[in-house]
Amino acid sequence: MSYSNTRKKQRNEKRNFKMLKTAMEDFYPYEDFDCDYESFLVPMPSSFLDKSATEKKVKTSFMRAWVNKSKLFIECKPKEIAFCKVFSVVTYPDLSSSQIYIFYNKESYHNFWIDKTKNNIWHEIKDTSFNKLRHITTQNERGYFEIVETDSGRKYKEQLWFYGDIE
């Protein structure tokens, strides 16, 4: 009997994910209205999310929790803010680069969508839904291929999936 292990076992990924979810509970939005925006990064060393050995189920659970966190932020928006847009960005396959943004300034919000450089190009994804692929329930979704060229000339491509207050 031959045994072939094509996938290395990722140890402690469920425990790491549980710690990550606990750390996400320490996000406190709407604390600084004087700035143009707030952003929340994936907490703690979360490189386990980016490893190919991490179970797909754990990655999907992270994405679902990340999108749900932005939904929670949307639901608890203070009424006294004149302008407020909240959305999450799931970066795939580099999940640890995902972010949640809260914009308090209309101009900054619009510049976020148009302010790209020659080293950072976005192409909209129109024929695929990450929601359907990962069974994530959300109302608004917008996807982009991001092509980034580093100073050394190296290019890499990733997907950016936006959920929340997007227009």
PAMARRO-464919 format. One record per residue (C-alpha): residue in one letter; x, y, z. Coordinates in steps of 0.5 Angstrom, whole numbers, plus 500, padded with zeros to 3 digits. Layout:
N
aXYZ
...
This chain:
167
m500500500
s503507498
y501513501
s502520498
n501526502
t500532497
r497537502
k502538508
k498539514
q497546517
r497545525
n493549529
e489553524
k482553527
r485555534
n489561530
f482563526
k479563533
m484568536
l483572530
k476572530
t477574538
a482580536
m477582531
e472583536
d477589539
f475593533
y472600535
p469604529
y467611529
e472614534
d475619530
f471623525
d476629524
c480624519
d478623512
y477615513
e479610518
s482603516
f482596520
l487591518
v487584519
p489583526
m495579529
p500575525
s495572520
s500569515
f497562516
l491565512
d495565506
k498559506
s496554501
a496548506
t490552510
e484549509
k479552504
k473552510
v478556514
k479561509
t472562507
s470562514
f475568515
m472572509
r465571512
a467574518
w470579515
v464581511
n460580517
k464585521
s463591516
k456589516
l456590523
f459597522
i454599517
e448597522
c451601527
k453608523
p452614528
k446618525
e450625526
i455624521
a454627515
f457623510
c459615512
k461610507
v463603510
f466597506
s470591507
v476589502
v477582501
t484581498
y485574494
p489570495
d493574500
l487574505
s492577511
s492584506
s484585507
q482591510
i475595512
y474602511
i470607514
f470614510
y468620513
n469625507
k466624500
e472627496
s476622499
y471616498
h471618491
n478619490
f479612493
w476609487
i479613482
d486614485
k490609481
t498610479
k501607473
n504601478
n497600481
i492598476
w485595477
h481592472
e473590474
i471583474
k464582471
d463575470
t464572476
s462573483
f466571489
n460571493
k457565490
l464561489
r465562497
h457562499
i458569502
t451572503
t452580502
q448585498
n453589494
e459586491
r464589486
g471585484
y477587481
f484584478
e489589481
i496589478
v501591482
e508593479
t514593484
d520598484
s524592482
g519591476
r516585479
k509584477
y503581481
k496580480
e491579486
q483580486
l480585490
w473584493
f469590496
y463589500
g458594503
d457601501
i460601494
e457605488
